[in-house]
Amino acid sequence: MKIKQRLRFWLGSLTGQIILVALCALALVQLVSLQIYRLEREEALGLVNSRFTLQRLMAVTRLLHQSPPELQREVLRASRSETLLLSLSRQAPEDGERNPVFERIVRNRLGYPETLAIHINAETGSGHALPPPPERRPRHPHHHGPDVRLHGGIELDKGVWLHFTSLVDAENTGWSLRAMFSLGLLAALLTGLMIWLLQRITQPLNQLARRAEQLGRGDKAEPLPETGPSEIRDTLSAFNRMQERLDRFVTDRTRMLAAISHDLRTPLTSLQLRCEFLPEGEDKHKLQQGLKRMEQMLNATLRFARDDGQDEPMRDLDLSSLVQSLCDDLQDAGHKVILEEREPILFHGRSQALRRALQNLLENGIKYGNRVEVRLLDEPDHIRILIRDFGPGIAEEQLEEVFKPFTRLDSARNLEDGSIGLGLAIARTLIHQHGGELHLSNHSRGGLLATVLLPH
């Protein structure tokens, strides 16, 4: 299983894909080069073999003319080889496609009279092999079907014919050990060089991926060193500028939100003072309730802007213990909160921010569902936290609306007076700052289910 995972990782990575393409290209180049080499070598060997055959054939013919009949058999036996088969016979060679060029060359070189016949059949490539001479059956050491290049006969004195057949040495069509070793050595050297080069190129990209993940979790870090090729340096420079602008944008937005909320306190206080001097009645009572409501919203906004969790450092924490402490606090306050037993789960995040987000979810569940069940699941890709209440739930079309700031679903959730509508918005914001997700859904057996996904 681990081997498959590593293989899948290498094939999915840039380094693995480039190395695979390079090795395939190397093998293809080697195969094409080897085939071209074989074709050219076969052609050259065929030409050399033809010339060599003609020279030996003319030399043997001269020796036979100069030797007495009783020694011709011995001369013939000494002149044979694995690539040139010779025999004497009184039968003329069979008619075939004769080559007048070779016949003329042999006749001219030997000074052969026209009264003596010369029959030479020349074949290129792998032609049809003639049956061996009756005196000796050829045995080629490399293959069973020898490729005949030249065959025929030269007429000697007294009606005797010199039959000849030239063979070609068989080529080894497979990969030799030397070729396989050379290819393996070249592939190993190429792979090592490419791994070094690609790691040097992709190391900044790996740092960029880790820094982007940290940025998604709200973890502030120093700018990345701009090293590597020019394209990589440009990418890292653009990321550093984006990180700086994004941080400045979030800081400015939070500061502006806090400033607006703070500045609104002055006219709100003035309105509250003026309201005190109004005569008693229903209008005064409704106006005071509205002003009180505005004050609660401003206080909640200021608290959210001031305590958004960005300034808290990231550290390793035991998520199970954090959830357990929240459940214990609520149980001590007399609420029904059930937490399934779970082994310790380590998570790198902000303790106070996560505590606040989970506390908002737990308090919402208690307020609208009376009883809450909590489960922690340590899954391969993420940590899943399930918080279920046993209340009336929320209409499907309003599951996303409740995350908007100051949204209240009084008819659906029977909200108590004094609820601001920022709890779920704050919880989702704090979860997003950790690179996680928060979703709401109606449980199949009733109640609302809040699902928190935190990355490992």
Disulfide bonds with the S-S distance in Angstrom:
none
